[in-house]
């Protein structure tokens, strides 16, 4: 699988971590500021959902292109040019007054995010050894979570005191963190650097088959599950601002505190479940645990519909965030384990496209349903819909796990030559020169194979970088 064969480059991991933390804070500053500004101006739910659609549509539509860019173009060049372009767009957004222009600029900003997400997500596994990946993923998730935790809270304070322009100006500055990271990170991929894994032994000259997502039932099950759950509960991202501000009668500051509690839970869950991810060498068990964590998130959303005051949402959403953080670590580890290095940009882009496409459906439904129903029953409906989706995918996930274990047992029972191992792997991955098994499991694994950037946050106002 092509993790680094030497020591993990923790200095590069920390650079990515810092860049993601700063830029994510700016993202959530802008997203929360725009949502609050629209709500305070008396905009409808459709207006809020329209803004969110503009911020997510490019991530879904451009995924096939941006995934290939991430795999074929120098990562440093992509980060520097895209970061500069996003800073300029966000600066223009701070002074834009026409709603149509704002929507166009938000869409352009999201197009840049569609590039940087797979680039950064694919870089992290290349920086570390396989058994260090859960820790690196947790660090990366922590940075995004801290940024997402600070962003809405700062937006509530700044919008209440100064209006929407200061958060947008801060966001423009935050994109320069991506530029600095692109210049300072030593690990690079894409461009003329070889990224394909080397096949050892007699099969060295054989071509490694092209990776295809559909050839890996476990990853298909994981992405389908995540997209289905986000599509079911995605309306909460539109409904929450009306539920907290109008139904519960809370201030913009309380809105920031409540939304921040979910992201604080993600921070806790990332580290708690990173330890477990190192021990789960069986990808099937990790996928089952992933399903359980998503179910816990949906259950907390359902519980939140019953609270009488916004302050009581804090512990409920904190627990939901813990499950969300664990799910983010699990899907990052599964994707990095099962996809060859040369195709990780496309894999993370495919994951992002599925998530953003499902989120757009949720945003649209949220805006439409707010026109005919009150926020509280809609919050409950989101939780119920998410749990129903978990129930629907449980059987297909179980079948995928059984098929995975049967394939692994068959490979272990019938020894294959190196050339066969390079062409028969259902995940489409190649043997790792560092000594991992052909399916790409962590060193020492005997029975398994296997990204707001990887991972998706289920109850936050906008995707993180």
Secondary structure, 3 states (H helix, E strand, C coil): CCCCCCCCCHHHHHHHHHHHHHHHHHHHHHHHHHHHHHHHCCCCHHHHHHHHHHHHHHHHHCHHHHHHHHHHCCHHHHHHHHHHHHHHHHHHHHHCCCHHHHHHHHHHHHHHHHHHHHHHHHHHHHHCCHHHHHHHHHHHHHHHHHHHHHHHHHHHHHHHHHCCHHHHHHHHHHHHHHHHHHHHCCCCCCCCCCCCCCCCHHHHHCCCCCCCHHHCHHHHHHHHHHHHHHHHHCCHHHHHHHHHHHHCCCCHHHHHHHHHHHHHHHHHHHHHHHHHHHHCCCHHHHHHHHHHHHHHHHHHHHHHCCCCCHHHHHHHHHHHHHHHHHHHHHHHHHHHHHCCHHHHHHHHHHHHHHHHHHHHHHHHHHHHHHCCCCHHHHHHHHHHHHHHHHHHHHHHHHHHHHHHHHHHHHHHHCCCCHHHHHHCCCCCCCCCCCCCCCCCCCCCCCCCCCCCCCCCCCCCCCCCC
